[in-house]
Amino acid sequence: MTLSVYRAAILHFLDDPARQLDSSYEYFEDGLLLVADGKIQAVGHASELLPTLPRDTAITHYPQGLLTPGFVDTHIHYPQTEMIAAYGEQLLEWLDTYTFPTEQKFADKDYARGVAERFLDELLRAGTTTALVFGTVHKQSVDAFFEASAERNLRMICGKVMMDRNAPDALTDTPDSAYRDSRELIEKWHNCGRQRYAVTPRFAPTSSPQQLQKAGDLLREFPDVYMHTHLSENANEVVWVSELFPESEHYLDTYDQASLLGKRSVFAHCIHLQDREWQALSDSRSKIAFCPTSNLFLGSGLFNLTRAEAEGIEVGVGTDVGAGTSFSILQTLNEAYKVAQLRGDKLSPFKSFYLATLGGARALDMDDLIGNFTPGKEADFIVLDKACTPLMEFRLQQCRNLFETLFVFTMLGDDRAVQETYAAGQLRHRRDSNAVPQTP
């Protein structure tokens, strides 16, 4: 067993701070994180753990660092990396103008692999170590993604888009071909190393009832896979769904009738929900991906996080690249705070960092593996640099407590704040080399 030891300020969460703040997190102003064989061995105060180590133990010290678990992105589209920040449309027009033409390129596996490589490097640069990811309708786009992710030994979930109507011919499949391709990908990639699979109907308007039923068949045959789709993102979209599915009680019912709700079902956006939909999500233990950057960029609306909390629904944050305009979870939390402000609510920085770490892990039903520094969990963690920019360094010097420090990171932070990113105990991104080797 090779032990690696990291010294810095350390923060991780044990529960949702909205329930009980004081017992929801542990913070070690001068802490040690012990890692061996890709797993967390211990975390605690340096003063308590240093005497337990052999005298010659090498320690990597970050005097200006804050260690947190790796960020979790609960909704993102890797094929849209190249069209991030595309101007000027709302959801349905944006899909036709930018998304569908871009996604047609992913019929070429080599092209898809090149984008997947860039996409994963950007995630790591932003401190994201786990993500729930859309591919395209092409089976080879998912093979390309998983191959690139497996090489980096990342904890990722991805799925082939199912889409048999209301899209260009080059991007449509059929209920049977979508089922067949998805099944083959599940058998090849689900639980292969750190990879997992998500059955991925794009959204109800682009899947016939027959195709949604096929998605439900996959969930019955493989009960531990995920289901990933969109729900009630845009007001015009909701109207369109009611026209396409006149026999459904509401938008969510289009999925419910196909048995697509459950504890590993993640619905992105959920802005324009009816009371019955909130209740059904809660009763089924389904999860929500809150995508504030995308929702503001496309003018979709303001997600009601307070309502989700009241309904007992687990929520994670999603960048939703390419409608989202940054891979950075810190920037996404910036926008989440503003969404809450516009709703007349408050989003504390403790809740923000919970959503980005343990909350995201819970939303992906992975909190037994990732999300905090409980011994035995996978060693996915990042080093945030308190001196990453002159302004950040100056502003943080004025902070009086942890609350203010975390809030500054969510307001001013971006990929520059991420000094290093580790996945399964291995360094996968280094912004620079300010770490200082030390022996006690």
ChimeraX attribute file (.defattr): number of C-alpha atoms within 10 A of each C-alpha:
attribute: neighborCount
match mode: 1-to-1
recipient: residues
	/A:1	6
	/A:2	7
	/A:3	16
	/A:4	18
	/A:5	21
	/A:6	23
	/A:7	28
	/A:8	23
	/A:9	24
	/A:10	25
	/A:11	20
	/A:12	22
	/A:13	26
	/A:14	16
	/A:15	19
	/A:16	20
	/A:17	20
	/A:18	14
	/A:19	10
	/A:20	10
	/A:21	13
	/A:22	9
	/A:23	12
	/A:24	17
	/A:25	17
	/A:26	16
	/A:27	17
	/A:28	17
	/A:29	16
	/A:30	15
	/A:31	22
	/A:32	26
	/A:33	25
	/A:34	21
	/A:35	26
	/A:36	18
	/A:37	15
	/A:38	19
	/A:39	22
	/A:40	25
	/A:41	20
	/A:42	16
	/A:43	24
	/A:44	20
	/A:45	18
	/A:46	18
	/A:47	11
	/A:48	11
	/A:49	15
	/A:50	19
	/A:51	10
	/A:52	8
	/A:53	12
	/A:54	10
	/A:55	10
	/A:56	9
	/A:57	14
	/A:58	16
	/A:59	21
	/A:60	18
	/A:61	19
	/A:62	22
	/A:63	16
	/A:64	16
	/A:65	24
	/A:66	24
	/A:67	26
	/A:68	24
	/A:69	30
	/A:70	26
	/A:71	33
	/A:72	32
	/A:73	32
	/A:74	32
	/A:75	27
	/A:76	25
	/A:77	20
	/A:78	27
	/A:79	26
	/A:80	25
	/A:81	22
	/A:82	15
	/A:83	16
	/A:84	18
	/A:85	15
	/A:86	17
	/A:87	13
	/A:88	11
	/A:89	15
	/A:90	16
	/A:91	21
	/A:92	13
	/A:93	11
	/A:94	16
	/A:95	15
	/A:96	14
	/A:97	15
	/A:98	17
	/A:99	20
	/A:100	17
	/A:101	13
	/A:102	17
	/A:103	22
	/A:104	17
	/A:105	17
	/A:106	23
	/A:107	17
	/A:108	13
	/A:109	18
	/A:110	13
	/A:111	13
	/A:112	24
	/A:113	21
	/A:114	13
	/A:115	22
	/A:116	24
	/A:117	17
	/A:118	14
	/A:119	22
	/A:120	21
	/A:121	17
	/A:122	18
	/A:123	23
	/A:124	27
	/A:125	24
	/A:126	28
	/A:127	35
	/A:128	30
	/A:129	28
	/A:130	29
	/A:131	25
	/A:132	26
	/A:133	26
	/A:134	28
	/A:135	28
	/A:136	29
	/A:137	28
	/A:138	26
	/A:139	20
	/A:140	21
	/A:141	30
	/A:142	29
	/A:143	21
	/A:144	22
	/A:145	28
	/A:146	29
	/A:147	16
	/A:148	20
	/A:149	20
	/A:150	16
	/A:151	8
	/A:152	18
	/A:153	18
	/A:154	24
	/A:155	23
	/A:156	21
	/A:157	27
	/A:158	30
	/A:159	32
	/A:160	27
	/A:161	28
	/A:162	33
	/A:163	27
	/A:164	26
	/A:165	17
	/A:166	12
	/A:167	16
	/A:168	13
	/A:169	10
	/A:170	14
	/A:171	22
	/A:172	21
	/A:173	21
	/A:174	17
	/A:175	20
	/A:176	13
	/A:177	15
	/A:178	26
	/A:179	22
	/A:180	14
	/A:181	17
	/A:182	25
	/A:183	17
	/A:184	13
	/A:185	22
	/A:186	21
	/A:187	12
	/A:188	14
	/A:189	21
	/A:190	22
	/A:191	14
	/A:192	13
	/A:193	12
	/A:194	18
	/A:195	19
	/A:196	21
	/A:197	29
	/A:198	27
	/A:199	31
	/A:200	28
	/A:201	28
	/A:202	21
	/A:203	23
	/A:204	26
	/A:205	23
	/A:206	19
	/A:207	24
	/A:208	22
	/A:209	18
	/A:210	14
	/A:211	25
	/A:212	28
	/A:213	21
	/A:214	23
	/A:215	26
	/A:216	23
	/A:217	16
	/A:218	21
	/A:219	23
	/A:220	13
	/A:221	10
	/A:222	15
	/A:223	12
	/A:224	15
	/A:225	20
	/A:226	26
	/A:227	25
	/A:228	32
	/A:229	23
	/A:230	19
	/A:231	24
	/A:232	25
	/A:233	25
	/A:234	21
	/A:235	13
	/A:236	13
	/A:237	20
	/A:238	20
	/A:239	13
	/A:240	15
	/A:241	20
	/A:242	16
	/A:243	12
	/A:244	16
	/A:245	17
	/A:246	11
	/A:247	10
	/A:248	16
	/A:249	12
	/A:250	20
	/A:251	23
	/A:252	26
	/A:253	18
	/A:254	25
	/A:255	22
	/A:256	19
	/A:257	14
	/A:258	18
	/A:259	16
	/A:260	29
	/A:261	25
	/A:262	20
	/A:263	21
	/A:264	24
	/A:265	26
	/A:266	32
	/A:267	25
	/A:268	26
	/A:269	29
	/A:270	24
	/A:271	20
	/A:272	20
	/A:273	19
	/A:274	13
	/A:275	8
	/A:276	13
	/A:277	17
	/A:278	18
	/A:279	16
	/A:280	17
	/A:281	25
	/A:282	19
	/A:283	15
	/A:284	16
	/A:285	19
	/A:286	23
	/A:287	29
	/A:288	29
	/A:289	30
	/A:290	29
	/A:291	31
	/A:292	28
	/A:293	27
	/A:294	25
	/A:295	26
	/A:296	18
	/A:297	19
	/A:298	19
	/A:299	15
	/A:300	21
	/A:301	20
	/A:302	23
	/A:303	23
	/A:304	18
	/A:305	21
	/A:306	15
	/A:307	11
	/A:308	19
	/A:309	14
	/A:310	9
	/A:311	15
	/A:312	16
	/A:313	21
	/A:314	25
	/A:315	26
	/A:316	28
	/A:317	30
	/A:318	32
	/A:319	30
	/A:320	31
	/A:321	26
	/A:322	22
	/A:323	28
	/A:324	26
	/A:325	20
	/A:326	23
	/A:327	27
	/A:328	28
	/A:329	28
	/A:330	28
	/A:331	22
	/A:332	29
	/A:333	29
	/A:334	24
	/A:335	20
	/A:336	26
	/A:337	21
	/A:338	19
	/A:339	23
	/A:340	19
	/A:341	13
	/A:342	11
	/A:343	14
	/A:344	8
	/A:345	14
	/A:346	16
	/A:347	19
	/A:348	17
	/A:349	23
	/A:350	21
	/A:351	20
	/A:352	24
	/A:353	27
	/A:354	28
	/A:355	30
	/A:356	28
	/A:357	29
	/A:358	28
	/A:359	29
	/A:360	30
	/A:361	27
	/A:362	23
	/A:363	26
	/A:364	28
	/A:365	18
	/A:366	16
	/A:367	16
	/A:368	14
	/A:369	18
	/A:370	30
	/A:371	31
	/A:372	29
	/A:373	30
	/A:374	19
	/A:375	14
	/A:376	16
	/A:377	19
	/A:378	25
	/A:379	29
	/A:380	30
	/A:381	29
	/A:382	28
	/A:383	26
	/A:384	27
	/A:385	23
	/A:386	25
	/A:387	19
	/A:388	19
	/A:389	14
	/A:390	9
	/A:391	11
	/A:392	18
	/A:393	14
	/A:394	12
	/A:395	17
	/A:396	18
	/A:397	12
	/A:398	10
	/A:399	14
	/A:400	9
	/A:401	9
	/A:402	14
	/A:403	12
	/A:404	17
	/A:405	17
	/A:406	19
	/A:407	23
	/A:408	19
	/A:409	23
	/A:410	22
	/A:411	18
	/A:412	16
	/A:413	26
	/A:414	22
	/A:415	22
	/A:416	17
	/A:417	24
	/A:418	28
	/A:419	26
	/A:420	25
	/A:421	28
	/A:422	23
	/A:423	26
	/A:424	24
	/A:425	19
	/A:426	16
	/A:427	15
	/A:428	19
	/A:429	20
	/A:430	17
	/A:431	14
	/A:432	9
	/A:433	8
	/A:434	15
	/A:435	19
	/A:436	11
	/A:437	12
	/A:438	15
	/A:439	13
	/A:440	11
